[in-house]
Amino acid sequence: MTIDETAERVIRLPPEQVAAYAMDWRNDPEWTQGIRTAELTREADAGGFGVGAEVTRTAHFLGKRIDYVLRVAMYDPPELLDMVSVAGPMPMHVTYTFAAHPQGTLARIRVRGESGRFYRPAAPIMARQVRSSITKDLRDLERRLLEPPGPAPT
């Protein structure tokens, strides 16, 4: 079964600021549902993060630990980050887009994939869970970006 879910949210900050945070893989555990760790496991051909880079994420989804690797297919900050899974339990395509909006930034996440043989019986539940997760991701992204900084360490 194919999953194709999209969520969007207007965040009251400029696209450059929203995208800089959301496109930085080091921030994934702070705002992405279920992500416990994220690690740059392959640099882009030009070095650092960009097209060809791979990020290994460890997540928990439907009560199970999932390790998967996303390869950057397109990277055009601050507008677009497009990633495809190259290792993990199911084929997946994740796209983040950020566009100027009169009230700040229209942030959008789209997740496409195949439920795979192992997850096929749970595909309808997975689709709802993916939609819920990416909606929460955008809510948490906004909260993270708009919350006042904590007190400075002493």
Secondary structure, DSSP 8 states (H G I E B T S, - for coil): -EEEEEEEEEESS-HHHHHHHHT-GGGHHHHSTTEEEEEEEE--TTSSSSTT-EEEEEEEETTEEEEEEEEEEEEETTTEEEEEEEESSS-EEEEEEEEEETTEEEEEEEEEEE-HHHHGGGHHHHHHHHHHHHHHHHHHHHHHHHS-------
